[in-house]
């Protein structure tokens, strides 16, 4: 359960960054933002894996670019379901999907499955003198 809550928080930060960066994504209120993030998190957890499996040939042929289209579709779906969460059009959805994916990837690299921030340090090589 904590893993899902961590992913929701990461998605929330990513959606907030996307609303700042992409001109066509607007959030009217805090409540609309929270409901939008929760809706997107549930869609990402339930619907996105099914869409990935069903569209696997397209994903392979386009070398993974079709995943951006799926993520843009889910972001647009959130704007349809949630009042106060607006995505202006297809290109805004694609831009938002790219920004959300990049920010989520960067944040997930720093957060472990237990919810702790991890600092990765390379090990020092110890020279053995024989």
N, C-alpha and C positions, 0 to 999 in steps of 0.2 A: 504494500500500500504506500509506503514512503517513497518507493521508486516512482510510482505514478504521480505522486504529489510533487516530486522533484521535477519530473518531466513537464508537469503543468506549469510550474514556476519558470522553467527554462523557456517554454513556449510563450508564456506571458511576457517575458523580457524580449523575446524575439519579435513578437507581434508589436510591442511598443516601439522597438527600434524600426520596424517596417513602417509603422504609421508616421514616424518622423521622417524617414528617408524617401518613401514612395509617395508621390503627390496624390495619387488616387485612392489611398486608403485613409479613411477618417473614422475616428471613434468619438461619439457624441458625449458619452459620460463614463464614469468609472464603472457603473453597473453594466453598461453595454460592453465595456472592455472585458470585464470579468466573465460575463456570460459568453462572450465571443471566444475568449481563450479556453474556457471549459468545453464549449462546443467543438472547437478545433481540436482540442486534446482528445476528446472522445472519438471524433471522426478519424483522427490519426491512429488511434489505438484499435479501432474496430473496422472501419471501412477501408482505410488505405492498404492494409495487407491483402485484403480481398481483391482490390483493384490492381495491385501489383501482380498478383498471381494470374488474374484474368488477362492482363495486358502484357504478360511476360514476352511474347514474341515481338511486340512493338518496342518494348524496352531494350531488347537485345539488338534489334535492327537499328534503332536510333542511338545506340551506345549510351543508354541511360537518360537521354534528354526527355523522353516521354514521361519520366518520373516528375519532371518540373511541371508538365501539363496536368498530371494527376494532382499534384500539390496545389496548383493554381485553381483547379476545379473545386477542390475541397475548401480553399479559402473563399472562393465565390459562393459556395454553398453556405458557408457561415454567414455571409452577408445577406443571403436570402432568408435564413432562419432567425437571425438575431436583429431586432430593431435597434438602430443606433450604431450598428457596425456596418460601414459602407465600403464597398470596393467598386470603383468607378467603371472599370471595364476589364477586358481580357488582358491587356498589356499591364495594367496596374496589378492584376492578380498574378501574372507571371513575375513581375518585378518583386511583388510582396513575397511570393513563394521562394524566389531566389534569396532574398534578404533573410527570411525566416529560416531557411535551410542553412545558410552560412552562419548566422548568429547561433542557432541551435547546435550546429556542429562544433563551433568554437567553445561554447559553454559546456557541452557534453564531454569534450576532451579534458576539461578541468575538474569535472565532478565524477566521483566514483559511484558505483551502484548503491553504496551505503549512504550516499548523500554528503560525503565529506569532500572537501576540496583537496585535490591531490597536487603535489608539486613533484614533477618528474625531474630527477637529477641523474645524470649519467654516472655510472660507477667509475671510479678511478682504477686504472689498470695498475696492478701491483707487479713490479718487476721482481722476478725471482733470480737471484744470483746463485748459480750452481758452480 
